[in-house]
Structures are given as C-alpha cells and as structure tokens.
C-alpha cells in the first residue's frame, strides 16, 4: 500500500470536505500525527490539527472541523432557549419523556421523567446524546431479584425519586454507582451480588460507602442472599429505614417479659423468622409477649475467644435483638434490658455489656438512645461463599469469616467437609484452595453500656 504524502492528504481533505477545508502550501507531512495548518473556507479561520483528528481511520470522513466554529456552536447551544433546545433534539423516543424541572442552559442539570414514572437527573446535553431511562435500559440485563429489590423501594415511598447509576452529579468518579438513590432523604441502597466473583476480593464498596457518608448520604447495603432467603426481613428493614413501616404499633408497657433460657428452640425459630442474622448460640435469652404471643427476643453471650475477650469475665455481649416483623414494639429494648439488669442474677459480676451495630443497615441510634457509649468503628469484615459450579443456583449462602477460622477449617478437613488444608497457609489461602471466595461488608459500630451507671 502506497504511503500517503502531503499531496494525497491535501487532495483528500479538499475532496471529503466538499472544498470546505484546504491545506495551505509548503507544508511537510511525516505521519498521521504531524500537525498541519488547515483553513476553513466559511469563516476564514486557520487552525492546526493532525490528520488523525481531522479524518477517520480510512481517511475518508471529516471527524472534527474548525475549532472556532465548533466553540461558537457550543457557546450558542449553552444559551439555547427551552423551545430551541427541544427543537434541536433528534430522538425517536422523545414523546416518552417529559421535562419536570426548570431549564436554564445545556450545562445546568434538569429532571426528566420517563413514561415508566422514573425521574432522572441529567445534563441537557446528555439527554440530547440519547441518554435513556436507567431503569428501563437496565431491566433486560439486571437479575430479576435486583429488579424486584429496586421496584420494592420505588413502590414504598410516596414520592418520585431518581435512580442515579453513575452519580456523576454527586461525585466526580464514573466508576462509583448506586443501585437506588433517594435525594429527598439522602439515602441510597446497594444490592450486592456475588456473581462477579473476580471483583469481590477488594474493599471498593466500603471506600464508596465512606465517600457518600462524607457527603451526608447514608448508604444501605443488602447482600443478594439476604434479599432471596430473608426477603420479608429485608423488606421490613427497608420500610423501617425509610420511615414507612406500617406494622402494628404496640407499647412494651402492655407486654410481659419472659425467661427463654429453657426455650432455645422457640428462640431460634423466632430469630430465624425476624432477625437477618438468624439464630445464635447465646447463654441468656429473654423475650416479650403480647397477649400470649412472642413479639420480641433479646439474647446475650459471654466473652468470646474469637474476639479476644477471654480476659474479660466481667463482660457480656448483647448478641441479638429482634421484634416480630408484624409489630413495632415501642420500648421493647429497654424493658427487656432493665428486667435482665434489675430482676435476674445473670449479670452478677458483670460490669459491661457490649454490642455491635452493622453499618450495612444500622447507624446505632437505638444504642445511643439507650445510654450505650460509642467506642469505635471496626474494620470491614468478610463473608465466605462457595463459587457455584453451574448457573442453576447463582444465589449463594454467605458465612461469616469466624465460621472458617483456621481451627474450624482444620476440623472440617478432618471430618471430610473440606478437601484441602495446609497448616502453613492462612484462612484465606486455605479457603480459596477449597473453591471459596469472600465478600466484604462495611464493618460495625461497637457500643458499650456501663452497668454500674445503669443499675438503679
């Protein structure tokens, strides 16, 4: 193939621009990245550019023309009136959209409502470039569970809101995304899946969480397995966070505290139905009944070796607190706690009660209201899951890292539950050798109650 020279380039520019552009004589051309002077016939402007920027890769079509005219066109576009802007739109789906905010110029964000009911915030030039409704655009590619998650939130609030996927108006990072964002409430929701297993071994979700928290936006995250296996509990939490929980409201003063220390099975069944983490192995458990029906449960665990608490015999951990998802029991937490402190001997010698608030869906306000003192924020923890061998069951069960500490991994290996174990490797290396991956959460807020001050 003949190498192009300056004569070839001059001819092609004149030919494919219909003589709108020409190259002044006496120029040297080396390759497609050589800067050449080009004159625009219409305005007389002379500018420098490369052939790579002027012509397409086949040297047949003008890609970008006169810089003077382009900037002038952009300037005029920014000052277009609403009527002019609408007339400039070349969209076959224009009738599907409605502008529901004031239009100022092409750089000032507008609110555009799609006929599906979703309002999206975008810049006018983005809409002109055919940016479509994110809800309808992604419906074909997102999982049915994720769509159900988003639809439930949309149907739960009494006003319209935006689903801002790229959140380009909030943070200057195209890689940060939110599944659901409600600007009116400064609340966002993330639906975390394990399907892209190669992207779960990092803490990007937590870093995004911190970015939005610094902007005053609370990010709530649920794992896909929780939405699938604990659907009613997740929905109840979402409604409670949004302030639209319509469950029956009763007062703890109308309830009776019951000792459940001989009712482990009933306690576990209640937690499995009403607590997102399910049952536990607790040392003490108490409940509240309303007209003979169990409506709340609180459990406690002695100092745990897994948290390096062996040297704190005066310590007790509040492990679970749950109310029946069909009720809102006002004052339940403090009624059970006060009963345990003042009416039982289980806390003899106990000076401190500690507890954790999961940052994925709790801000610890219950503990703040109950005289607990905030101590620290823990680092994000990780959850193990077995990579599916086929696509038949992509929603996997998650297990906290404590389930697979090095001692338990060795025990499971001896019992034949795991195929591989190497004592020289850490827990992550051993679990990966057994086909497991892990996913990070947001960490916890840790609180403590000084019982010496709490006792009457």
PAMIDREN-954562 format. One record per residue (C-alpha): residue number from 1; residue in one letter; y, x, z. Coordinates in Angstrom, 1 decimal. Layout:
+-----+---+--------+--------+--------+
:   k : r :     py :     px :     pz :
+-----+---+--------+--------+--------+
: NUM : A :      Y :      X :      Z :
...
+-----+---+--------+--------+--------+
***
This chain:
+-----+---+--------+--------+--------+
:   k : r :     py :     px :     pz :
+-----+---+--------+--------+--------+
:   1 : X :    0.0 :    0.0 :    0.0 :
:   2 : X :    3.4 :    1.3 :   -1.0 :
:   3 : X :    5.7 :    2.3 :    1.9 :
:   4 : X :    8.9 :    0.3 :    1.9 :
:   5 : X :   12.1 :    2.3 :    1.2 :
:   6 : X :   15.8 :    1.3 :    1.6 :
:   7 : X :   15.9 :   -0.3 :   -1.9 :
:   8 : X :   12.9 :   -2.5 :   -1.1 :
:   9 : X :   14.5 :   -3.6 :    2.2 :
:  10 : X :   17.9 :   -4.3 :    0.6 :
:  11 : X :   16.2 :   -6.5 :   -2.1 :
:  12 : X :   14.1 :   -8.4 :    0.4 :
:  13 : X :   17.0 :   -9.1 :    2.8 :
:  14 : X :   19.1 :  -10.5 :   -0.1 :
:  15 : X :   16.2 :  -12.4 :   -1.6 :
:  16 : X :   14.8 :  -14.1 :    1.5 :
:  17 : X :   18.3 :  -15.0 :    2.9 :
:  18 : X :   19.4 :  -16.6 :   -0.3 :
:  19 : X :   22.1 :  -13.9 :   -0.5 :
:  20 : X :   23.5 :  -14.9 :    2.9 :
:  21 : X :   22.9 :  -11.3 :    4.1 :
:  22 : X :   23.2 :   -7.9 :    2.4 :
:  23 : X :   22.9 :   -4.3 :    3.4 :
:  24 : X :   25.9 :   -2.0 :    2.7 :
:  25 : X :   25.0 :    1.0 :    0.5 :
:  26 : X :   24.4 :    4.6 :    1.5 :
:  27 : X :   22.1 :    3.9 :    4.5 :
:  28 : X :   18.9 :    5.8 :    5.5 :
:  29 : X :   15.7 :    3.9 :    6.3 :
:  30 : X :   12.8 :    5.5 :    8.1 :
:  31 : X :   10.7 :    2.7 :    9.5 :
:  32 : X :   11.0 :   -0.9 :   10.8 :
:  33 : X :   12.7 :    0.3 :   14.0 :
:  34 : X :   15.5 :    2.1 :   12.2 :
:  35 : X :   18.9 :    0.4 :   12.9 :
:  36 : X :   20.7 :   -0.7 :    9.8 :
:  37 : X :   24.0 :   -2.3 :    9.1 :
:  38 : X :   23.9 :   -5.9 :    7.9 :
:  39 : X :   26.7 :   -8.1 :    6.6 :
:  40 : X :   26.7 :  -11.9 :    7.0 :
:  41 : X :   28.4 :  -13.4 :    3.9 :
:  42 : X :   29.6 :  -16.7 :    5.5 :
:  43 : X :   31.6 :  -15.1 :    8.4 :
:  44 : X :   32.0 :  -11.5 :    7.2 :
:  45 : X :   30.6 :  -10.1 :   10.4 :
:  46 : X :   28.9 :   -6.8 :   10.2 :
:  47 : X :   26.3 :   -6.0 :   12.8 :
:  48 : X :   23.5 :   -3.6 :   13.5 :
:  49 : X :   19.8 :   -4.6 :   13.8 :
:  50 : X :   16.4 :   -3.4 :   12.9 :
:  51 : X :   14.2 :   -4.9 :   10.2 :
:  52 : X :   11.6 :   -5.7 :   12.8 :
:  53 : X :   14.2 :   -8.0 :   14.4 :
:  54 : X :   15.6 :   -9.3 :   11.1 :
:  55 : X :   12.4 :  -10.0 :    9.1 :
:  56 : X :    9.0 :  -11.3 :   10.2 :
:  57 : X :    5.9 :   -9.1 :   10.1 :
:  58 : X :    5.4 :   -9.9 :    6.5 :
:  59 : X :    9.0 :   -9.0 :    5.6 :
:  60 : X :    9.4 :  -12.5 :    4.1 :
:  61 : X :   11.4 :  -14.6 :    6.5 :
:  62 : X :   14.7 :  -14.1 :    8.3 :
:  63 : X :   13.9 :  -14.2 :   12.0 :
:  64 : X :   17.3 :  -13.8 :   13.7 :
:  65 : X :   20.6 :  -13.8 :   11.9 :
:  66 : X :   24.2 :  -13.0 :   12.5 :
:  67 : X :   24.8 :  -12.2 :   16.2 :
:  68 : X :   28.4 :  -13.6 :   16.0 :
:  69 : X :   27.3 :  -16.9 :   14.6 :
:  70 : X :   24.4 :  -17.2 :   17.0 :
:  71 : X :   26.5 :  -16.6 :   20.1 :
:  72 : X :   29.1 :  -19.1 :   18.7 :
:  73 : X :   26.4 :  -21.6 :   18.1 :
:  74 : X :   25.1 :  -21.2 :   21.7 :
:  75 : X :   28.6 :  -21.5 :   23.1 :
:  76 : X :   29.1 :  -24.7 :   21.3 :
:  77 : X :   25.8 :  -26.0 :   22.4 :
:  78 : X :   26.6 :  -25.4 :   26.0 :
:  79 : X :   29.7 :  -27.6 :   25.7 :
:  80 : X :   28.0 :  -30.5 :   23.8 :
:  81 : X :   28.7 :  -34.0 :   25.0 :
:  82 : X :   25.7 :  -36.1 :   26.1 :
:  83 : X :   25.8 :  -38.0 :   22.8 :
:  84 : X :   25.9 :  -34.8 :   20.7 :
:  85 : X :   23.1 :  -33.3 :   22.8 :
:  86 : X :   20.8 :  -36.4 :   22.3 :
:  87 : X :   21.5 :  -36.3 :   18.6 :
:  88 : X :   20.6 :  -32.6 :   18.5 :
:  89 : X :   17.1 :  -33.3 :   19.9 :
:  90 : X :   14.3 :  -33.2 :   17.4 :
:  91 : X :   11.4 :  -34.7 :   19.4 :
:  92 : X :    9.0 :  -37.3 :   18.1 :
:  93 : X :    8.3 :  -38.4 :   21.7 :
:  94 : X :   12.0 :  -38.8 :   22.6 :
:  95 : X :   11.5 :  -42.6 :   23.3 :
:  96 : X :    9.1 :  -41.7 :   26.1 :
:  97 : X :   11.8 :  -40.0 :   28.2 :
:  98 : X :   14.9 :  -41.2 :   30.0 :
:  99 : X :   17.8 :  -39.1 :   31.4 :
: 100 : X :   18.3 :  -40.3 :   35.0 :
: 101 : X :   21.0 :  -37.8 :   36.2 :
: 102 : X :   24.4 :  -36.7 :   35.0 :
: 103 : X :   24.6 :  -34.4 :   32.0 :
: 104 : X :   27.2 :  -31.6 :   32.2 :
: 105 : X :   26.1 :  -28.9 :   29.8 :
: 106 : X :   22.9 :  -27.3 :   28.4 :
: 107 : X :   22.7 :  -24.9 :   31.3 :
: 108 : X :   23.0 :  -27.4 :   34.2 :
: 109 : X :   19.6 :  -28.9 :   35.3 :
: 110 : X :   19.0 :  -32.6 :   34.5 :
: 111 : X :   16.5 :  -35.1 :   35.8 :
: 112 : X :   14.3 :  -36.5 :   33.0 :
: 113 : X :   12.0 :  -39.5 :   33.7 :
: 114 : X :    8.8 :  -39.9 :   31.6 :
: 115 : X :    7.3 :  -43.3 :   31.0 :
: 116 : X :    4.5 :  -42.4 :   33.3 :
: 117 : X :    7.0 :  -42.7 :   36.1 :
: 118 : X :    7.3 :  -38.9 :   36.9 :
: 119 : X :   10.8 :  -37.4 :   37.2 :
: 120 : X :   11.0 :  -33.7 :   36.3 :
: 121 : X :   14.0 :  -31.4 :   36.8 :
: 122 : X :   14.6 :  -29.0 :   33.9 :
: 123 : X :   17.4 :  -27.4 :   32.0 :
: 124 : X :   18.6 :  -29.4 :   28.8 :
: 125 : X :   17.6 :  -26.5 :   26.6 :
: 126 : X :   14.1 :  -26.6 :   28.0 :
: 127 : X :   13.8 :  -30.3 :   27.1 :
: 128 : X :   15.2 :  -29.5 :   23.6 :
: 129 : X :   12.4 :  -26.9 :   23.2 :
: 130 : X :    9.9 :  -29.6 :   23.8 :
: 131 : X :    9.1 :  -29.1 :   27.5 :
: 132 : X :    6.9 :  -32.1 :   28.3 :
: 133 : X :    5.9 :  -34.1 :   31.4 :
: 134 : X :    3.9 :  -31.6 :   33.5 :
: 135 : X :    1.8 :  -34.5 :   34.9 :
: 136 : X :    0.6 :  -35.8 :   31.6 :
: 137 : X :    0.4 :  -32.3 :   29.9 :
: 138 : X :   -2.0 :  -31.0 :   32.6 :
: 139 : X :   -4.1 :  -34.1 :   33.1 :
: 140 : X :   -6.5 :  -33.0 :   30.4 :
: 141 : X :   -7.0 :  -29.6 :   31.9 :
: 142 : X :   -7.0 :  -30.2 :   35.6 :
: 143 : X :  -10.0 :  -31.3 :   37.6 :
: 144 : X :  -10.4 :  -34.9 :   38.3 :
: 145 : X :  -10.3 :  -34.1 :   42.1 :
: 146 : X :   -7.0 :  -32.3 :   41.8 :
: 147 : X :   -5.5 :  -35.2 :   39.7 :
: 148 : X :   -6.7 :  -37.6 :   42.4 :
: 149 : X :   -5.0 :  -35.4 :   45.1 :
: 150 : X :   -1.7 :  -35.4 :   43.2 :
: 151 : X :   -1.9 :  -39.1 :   42.4 :
: 152 : X :   -2.6 :  -40.0 :   46.0 :
: 153 : X :    0.6 :  -38.2 :   47.2 :
: 154 : X :    2.7 :  -39.8 :   44.5 :
: 155 : X :    1.4 :  -43.2 :   45.4 :
: 156 : X :    2.0 :  -42.6 :   49.1 :
: 157 : X :    5.8 :  -42.0 :   49.1 :
: 158 : X :    8.2 :  -44.9 :   48.4 :
: 159 : X :   10.4 :  -42.9 :   46.0 :
: 160 : X :   10.1 :  -40.9 :   42.9 :
: 161 : X :    9.8 :  -37.2 :   43.1 :
: 162 : X :    9.3 :  -34.1 :   40.9 :
: 163 : X :    6.2 :  -32.1 :   40.4 :
: 164 : X :    7.7 :  -28.7 :   39.7 :
: 165 : X :    4.9 :  -26.5 :   38.4 :
: 166 : X :    6.9 :  -23.3 :   37.6 :
: 167 : X :    9.6 :  -24.0 :   40.3 :
: 168 : X :   12.0 :  -22.0 :   38.2 :
: 169 : X :   14.9 :  -23.8 :   39.7 :
: 170 : X :   13.9 :  -22.7 :   43.2 :
: 171 : X :   12.6 :  -19.1 :   42.9 :
: 172 : X :   13.0 :  -16.6 :   40.1 :
: 173 : X :    9.3 :  -15.9 :   39.5 :
: 174 : X :    7.4 :  -17.7 :   36.8 :
: 175 : X :    4.1 :  -16.8 :   38.4 :
: 176 : X :    4.8 :  -18.9 :   41.6 :
: 177 : X :    3.6 :  -22.5 :   41.2 :
: 178 : X :    3.4 :  -25.6 :   43.4 :
: 179 : X :    1.0 :  -28.5 :   42.7 :
: 180 : X :    3.3 :  -31.1 :   44.3 :
: 181 : X :    6.9 :  -30.7 :   45.4 :
: 182 : X :    9.0 :  -33.4 :   47.1 :
: 183 : X :   12.6 :  -32.1 :   47.1 :
: 184 : X :   13.8 :  -35.1 :   49.2 :
: 185 : X :   11.6 :  -33.9 :   52.1 :
: 186 : X :   11.5 :  -30.2 :   51.5 :
: 187 : X :    7.7 :  -30.5 :   51.5 :
: 188 : X :    5.2 :  -29.1 :   49.0 :
: 189 : X :    1.4 :  -29.4 :   48.6 :
: 190 : X :   -1.1 :  -26.9 :   47.2 :
: 191 : X :   -4.6 :  -27.8 :   46.1 :
: 192 : X :   -6.6 :  -24.6 :   46.5 :
: 193 : X :   -9.7 :  -24.3 :   44.4 :
: 194 : X :  -12.3 :  -21.5 :   44.4 :
: 195 : X :  -13.1 :  -21.8 :   40.7 :
: 196 : X :  -11.1 :  -18.7 :   39.6 :
: 197 : X :  -13.1 :  -16.5 :   41.9 :
: 198 : X :  -11.7 :  -13.3 :   40.5 :
: 199 : X :   -8.3 :  -14.4 :   41.8 :
: 200 : X :   -9.2 :  -15.3 :   45.3 :
: 201 : X :   -9.6 :  -11.8 :   46.8 :
: 202 : X :   -5.8 :  -11.5 :   47.4 :
: 203 : X :   -3.1 :  -12.9 :   49.6 :
: 204 : X :   -0.8 :  -14.2 :   46.9 :
: 205 : X :   -1.0 :  -17.8 :   48.3 :
: 206 : X :    0.2 :  -16.5 :   51.7 :
: 207 : X :    3.0 :  -14.5 :   50.1 :
: 208 : X :    4.2 :  -17.6 :   48.2 :
: 209 : X :    4.0 :  -19.6 :   51.5 :
: 210 : X :    6.4 :  -17.1 :   53.1 :
: 211 : X :    8.8 :  -17.3 :   50.2 :
: 212 : X :    9.1 :  -21.0 :   50.4 :
: 213 : X :    9.2 :  -21.0 :   54.2 :
: 214 : X :   12.3 :  -18.7 :   54.0 :
: 215 : X :   13.8 :  -21.3 :   51.6 :
: 216 : X :   13.2 :  -24.1 :   54.1 :
: 217 : X :   10.3 :  -25.6 :   52.2 :
: 218 : X :    7.2 :  -26.4 :   54.1 :
: 219 : X :    4.0 :  -25.8 :   52.1 :
: 220 : X :    0.9 :  -27.7 :   53.0 :
: 221 : X :   -2.4 :  -26.3 :   51.6 :
: 222 : X :   -5.8 :  -28.0 :   51.4 :
: 223 : X :   -9.0 :  -26.5 :   50.1 :
: 224 : X :  -10.8 :  -28.3 :   47.3 :
: 225 : X :  -13.9 :  -28.6 :   49.5 :
: 226 : X :  -11.8 :  -30.4 :   52.2 :
: 227 : X :  -10.5 :  -32.9 :   49.7 :
: 228 : X :  -14.0 :  -33.5 :   48.5 :
: 229 : X :  -16.0 :  -33.5 :   51.7 :
: 230 : X :  -13.3 :  -34.6 :   54.2 :
: 231 : X :  -11.4 :  -36.9 :   51.9 :
: 232 : X :  -10.4 :  -39.6 :   54.5 :
: 233 : X :   -9.3 :  -36.9 :   57.0 :
: 234 : X :   -7.1 :  -35.1 :   54.4 :
: 235 : X :   -5.5 :  -38.3 :   53.3 :
: 236 : X :   -4.8 :  -39.2 :   56.9 :
: 237 : X :   -3.1 :  -35.8 :   57.4 :
: 238 : X :   -1.0 :  -36.1 :   54.3 :
: 239 : X :    0.2 :  -39.6 :   55.3 :
: 240 : X :    1.0 :  -38.3 :   58.8 :
: 241 : X :    2.9 :  -35.3 :   57.5 :
: 242 : X :    4.9 :  -37.5 :   55.1 :
: 243 : X :    5.6 :  -40.0 :   57.9 :
: 244 : X :    3.9 :  -42.9 :   56.1 :
: 245 : X :    0.7 :  -43.2 :   58.3 :
: 246 : X :    0.1 :  -47.0 :   58.6 :
: 247 : X :   -2.7 :  -46.7 :   61.1 :
: 248 : X :   -2.8 :  -49.0 :   64.1 :
: 249 : X :   -0.5 :  -47.7 :   66.9 :
: 250 : X :   -1.6 :  -47.9 :   70.5 :
: 251 : X :   -0.5 :  -46.3 :   73.7 :
: 252 : X :   -2.6 :  -43.8 :   75.8 :
: 253 : X :   -1.5 :  -45.8 :   78.8 :
: 254 : X :   -3.7 :  -48.6 :   77.5 :
: 255 : X :   -6.7 :  -46.2 :   77.2 :
: 256 : X :   -9.2 :  -44.7 :   79.7 :
: 257 : X :  -10.2 :  -41.1 :   79.9 :
: 258 : X :  -13.9 :  -40.5 :   79.8 :
: 259 : X :  -16.1 :  -37.4 :   80.6 :
: 260 : X :  -18.1 :  -36.5 :   77.5 :
: 261 : X :  -19.9 :  -33.4 :   78.9 :
: 262 : X :  -23.2 :  -35.2 :   78.6 :
: 263 : X :  -22.3 :  -36.8 :   75.3 :
: 264 : X :  -22.4 :  -33.8 :   72.9 :
: 265 : X :  -23.9 :  -35.8 :   70.0 :
: 266 : X :  -21.2 :  -38.6 :   70.3 :
: 267 : X :  -18.5 :  -35.9 :   70.5 :
: 268 : X :  -19.8 :  -34.1 :   67.4 :
: 269 : X :  -20.1 :  -37.3 :   65.4 :
: 270 : X :  -16.5 :  -38.2 :   66.3 :
: 271 : X :  -15.2 :  -34.7 :   65.3 :
: 272 : X :  -17.2 :  -34.7 :   62.0 :
: 273 : X :  -15.5 :  -38.0 :   61.1 :
: 274 : X :  -12.0 :  -37.3 :   62.4 :
: 275 : X :  -11.3 :  -33.6 :   62.6 :
: 276 : X :  -11.0 :  -31.4 :   59.4 :
: 277 : X :  -13.0 :  -28.6 :   61.0 :
: 278 : X :  -15.7 :  -30.9 :   62.2 :
: 279 : X :  -17.9 :  -30.3 :   65.3 :
: 280 : X :  -17.7 :  -27.4 :   67.6 :
: 281 : X :  -19.7 :  -25.6 :   70.3 :
: 282 : X :  -17.5 :  -26.4 :   73.3 :
: 283 : X :  -18.0 :  -26.0 :   77.0 :
: 284 : X :  -16.0 :  -29.0 :   78.2 :
: 285 : X :  -15.1 :  -32.2 :   76.3 :
: 286 : X :  -13.2 :  -35.4 :   77.2 :
: 287 : X :  -12.2 :  -38.5 :   75.3 :
: 288 : X :  -10.1 :  -41.6 :   75.4 :
: 289 : X :  -11.5 :  -45.1 :   74.9 :
: 290 : X :   -9.6 :  -48.2 :   73.9 :
: 291 : X :  -11.3 :  -51.5 :   74.7 :
: 292 : X :  -14.6 :  -49.5 :   74.9 :
: 293 : X :  -14.0 :  -47.7 :   71.6 :
: 294 : X :  -13.7 :  -44.0 :   71.5 :
: 295 : X :  -10.3 :  -43.2 :   69.9 :
: 296 : X :   -9.6 :  -39.6 :   70.9 :
: 297 : X :  -11.5 :  -36.4 :   71.8 :
: 298 : X :  -10.4 :  -33.0 :   73.2 :
: 299 : X :  -12.7 :  -30.0 :   73.7 :
: 300 : X :  -12.4 :  -26.7 :   75.4 :
: 301 : X :  -14.2 :  -23.3 :   75.0 :
: 302 : X :  -14.5 :  -20.4 :   77.4 :
: 303 : X :  -13.1 :  -17.0 :   76.4 :
: 304 : X :  -14.8 :  -15.9 :   73.1 :
: 305 : X :  -16.1 :  -12.5 :   72.4 :
: 306 : X :  -15.2 :  -12.9 :   68.7 :
: 307 : X :  -11.5 :  -12.9 :   69.8 :
: 308 : X :  -11.9 :  -10.0 :   72.3 :
: 309 : X :  -11.4 :  -12.3 :   75.2 :
: 310 : X :  -14.3 :  -11.2 :   77.4 :
: 311 : X :  -12.0 :   -9.6 :   80.0 :
: 312 : X :  -10.1 :  -12.9 :   80.5 :
: 313 : X :  -12.2 :  -15.1 :   82.8 :
: 314 : X :   -9.1 :  -17.0 :   83.7 :
: 315 : X :   -8.6 :  -18.1 :   80.1 :
: 316 : X :   -9.7 :  -21.3 :   78.4 :
: 317 : X :   -9.3 :  -22.2 :   74.7 :
: 318 : X :   -8.4 :  -25.7 :   73.5 :
: 319 : X :  -10.8 :  -25.9 :   70.6 :
: 320 : X :  -10.4 :  -29.4 :   69.1 :
: 321 : X :   -8.1 :  -32.3 :   69.5 :
: 322 : X :   -8.7 :  -35.3 :   67.3 :
: 323 : X :   -7.8 :  -39.0 :   67.2 :
: 324 : X :   -9.6 :  -41.7 :   65.2 :
: 325 : X :   -8.0 :  -41.7 :   61.8 :
: 326 : X :   -7.7 :  -45.5 :   62.0 :
: 327 : X :   -5.4 :  -45.1 :   65.1 :
: 328 : X :   -2.2 :  -43.4 :   66.2 :
: 329 : X :   -2.6 :  -43.0 :   69.9 :
: 330 : X :    0.8 :  -42.2 :   71.4 :
: 331 : X :    0.5 :  -39.8 :   74.4 :
: 332 : X :   -3.3 :  -39.1 :   74.0 :
: 333 : X :   -2.9 :  -35.4 :   74.0 :
: 334 : X :   -1.1 :  -35.2 :   77.3 :
: 335 : X :   -3.1 :  -37.9 :   79.0 :
: 336 : X :   -6.4 :  -36.1 :   78.4 :
: 337 : X :   -4.9 :  -32.7 :   79.3 :
: 338 : X :   -3.4 :  -33.9 :   82.6 :
: 339 : X :   -6.6 :  -35.5 :   83.5 :
: 340 : X :   -8.5 :  -32.3 :   83.0 :
: 341 : X :   -6.0 :  -30.3 :   85.0 :
: 342 : X :   -5.5 :  -32.7 :   87.9 :
: 343 : X :   -8.7 :  -34.7 :   88.2 :
: 344 : X :  -11.5 :  -32.3 :   87.4 :
: 345 : X :  -12.8 :  -28.9 :   88.8 :
: 346 : X :  -13.5 :  -27.5 :   85.4 :
: 347 : X :  -10.2 :  -25.5 :   85.5 :
: 348 : X :  -10.8 :  -23.9 :   88.8 :
: 349 : X :   -9.7 :  -20.3 :   88.5 :
: 350 : X :   -8.2 :  -20.9 :   85.0 :
: 351 : X :   -4.6 :  -19.8 :   84.7 :
: 352 : X :   -4.0 :  -20.1 :   80.9 :
: 353 : X :   -5.0 :  -22.5 :   78.1 :
: 354 : X :   -4.6 :  -21.1 :   74.6 :
: 355 : X :   -4.8 :  -22.9 :   71.3 :
: 356 : X :   -4.2 :  -22.3 :   67.6 :
: 357 : X :   -2.3 :  -24.4 :   65.1 :
: 358 : X :   -3.5 :  -24.0 :   61.5 :
: 359 : X :   -0.5 :  -23.1 :   59.3 :
: 360 : X :   -2.0 :  -24.7 :   56.3 :
: 361 : X :   -1.2 :  -28.1 :   57.6 :
: 362 : X :    0.4 :  -27.8 :   61.1 :
: 363 : X :    3.6 :  -26.4 :   62.4 :
: 364 : X :    2.6 :  -26.6 :   66.1 :
: 365 : X :    5.1 :  -29.3 :   67.1 :
: 366 : X :    2.5 :  -31.1 :   69.2 :
: 367 : X :    2.1 :  -28.0 :   71.4 :
: 368 : X :    5.9 :  -27.4 :   71.5 :
: 369 : X :    6.3 :  -30.9 :   72.9 :
: 370 : X :    3.5 :  -30.4 :   75.5 :
: 371 : X :    5.0 :  -27.3 :   77.3 :
: 372 : X :    2.9 :  -24.8 :   75.4 :
: 373 : X :    4.7 :  -21.5 :   74.7 :
: 374 : X :    4.5 :  -20.0 :   71.2 :
: 375 : X :    3.0 :  -16.5 :   71.5 :
: 376 : X :    2.5 :  -15.1 :   68.0 :
: 377 : X :    1.6 :  -15.8 :   64.4 :
: 378 : X :   -1.8 :  -14.5 :   63.4 :
: 379 : X :   -2.6 :  -12.8 :   60.1 :
: 380 : X :   -4.2 :  -14.9 :   57.4 :
: 381 : X :   -8.0 :  -15.2 :   57.8 :
: 382 : X :  -10.6 :  -15.6 :   55.1 :
: 383 : X :  -13.4 :  -18.0 :   54.3 :
: 384 : X :  -16.7 :  -17.3 :   52.6 :
: 385 : X :  -18.2 :  -19.3 :   49.8 :
: 386 : X :  -21.3 :  -18.8 :   47.6 :
: 387 : X :  -20.4 :  -18.5 :   43.9 :
: 388 : X :  -22.1 :  -21.3 :   42.0 :
: 389 : X :  -24.7 :  -20.2 :   39.5 :
: 390 : X :  -24.0 :  -23.2 :   37.2 :
: 391 : X :  -21.1 :  -25.6 :   36.6 :
: 392 : X :  -23.0 :  -28.5 :   38.0 :
: 393 : X :  -21.7 :  -28.0 :   41.5 :
: 394 : X :  -18.4 :  -26.2 :   41.4 :
: 395 : X :  -17.1 :  -27.6 :   44.7 :
: 396 : X :  -18.5 :  -25.2 :   47.3 :
: 397 : X :  -18.6 :  -25.3 :   51.1 :
: 398 : X :  -16.4 :  -22.8 :   53.0 :
: 399 : X :  -17.5 :  -20.8 :   56.1 :
: 400 : X :  -15.1 :  -19.0 :   58.4 :
: 401 : X :  -15.4 :  -15.2 :   58.5 :
: 402 : X :  -16.7 :  -15.4 :   62.1 :
: 403 : X :  -19.8 :  -17.1 :   60.7 :
: 404 : X :  -20.6 :  -14.0 :   58.8 :
: 405 : X :  -19.6 :  -11.2 :   61.1 :
: 406 : X :  -21.8 :   -8.1 :   60.9 :
: 407 : X :  -24.1 :   -9.2 :   63.7 :
: 408 : X :  -24.7 :  -12.6 :   62.1 :
: 409 : X :  -25.2 :  -11.0 :   58.7 :
: 410 : X :  -27.9 :   -8.8 :   60.1 :
: 411 : X :  -29.6 :  -11.7 :   61.9 :
: 412 : X :  -29.5 :  -13.8 :   58.7 :
: 413 : X :  -31.0 :  -10.9 :   56.7 :
: 414 : X :  -33.9 :  -10.6 :   59.2 :
: 415 : X :  -34.5 :  -14.3 :   59.0 :
: 416 : X :  -34.6 :  -14.2 :   55.2 :
: 417 : X :  -31.4 :  -16.2 :   54.7 :
: 418 : X :  -29.7 :  -13.3 :   53.0 :
: 419 : X :  -31.3 :  -10.9 :   50.5 :
: 420 : X :  -29.2 :   -7.8 :   51.2 :
: 421 : X :  -28.0 :   -5.9 :   54.2 :
: 422 : X :  -26.8 :   -2.3 :   54.6 :
: 423 : X :  -25.7 :   -1.2 :   58.1 :
: 424 : X :  -23.3 :    1.3 :   56.6 :
: 425 : X :  -21.3 :   -1.4 :   54.9 :
: 426 : X :  -18.7 :   -3.8 :   56.5 :
: 427 : X :  -19.0 :   -7.6 :   56.4 :
: 428 : X :  -17.1 :   -8.0 :   53.1 :
: 429 : X :  -19.2 :   -5.4 :   51.3 :
: 430 : X :  -22.4 :   -6.9 :   52.6 :
: 431 : X :  -21.4 :  -10.5 :   51.7 :
: 432 : X :  -20.3 :   -9.5 :   48.2 :
: 433 : X :  -23.7 :   -7.9 :   47.7 :
: 434 : X :  -25.2 :  -11.3 :   48.5 :
: 435 : X :  -23.1 :  -13.1 :   45.9 :
: 436 : X :  -20.3 :  -14.4 :   48.1 :
: 437 : X :  -16.6 :  -14.4 :   47.6 :
: 438 : X :  -13.8 :  -15.2 :   50.0 :
: 439 : X :  -10.5 :  -17.1 :   50.0 :
: 440 : X :   -7.5 :  -16.6 :   52.3 :
: 441 : X :   -5.7 :  -19.2 :   54.4 :
: 442 : X :   -2.1 :  -19.0 :   55.9 :
: 443 : X :   -3.1 :  -17.8 :   59.4 :
: 444 : X :   -2.4 :  -19.6 :   62.6 :
: 445 : X :    0.3 :  -20.1 :   65.2 :
: 446 : X :   -1.0 :  -19.2 :   68.7 :
: 447 : X :    0.3 :  -21.0 :   71.8 :
: 448 : X :   -0.5 :  -20.7 :   75.5 :
: 449 : X :    0.0 :  -23.1 :   78.4 :
: 450 : X :    0.7 :  -21.6 :   81.9 :
: 451 : X :   -1.3 :  -23.8 :   84.2 :
: 452 : X :    0.4 :  -22.5 :   87.3 :
: 453 : X :    3.6 :  -24.2 :   86.0 :
: 454 : X :    1.8 :  -27.2 :   84.5 :
: 455 : X :   -0.2 :  -28.3 :   87.6 :
: 456 : X :    1.5 :  -30.9 :   89.7 :
+-----+---+--------+--------+--------+
***
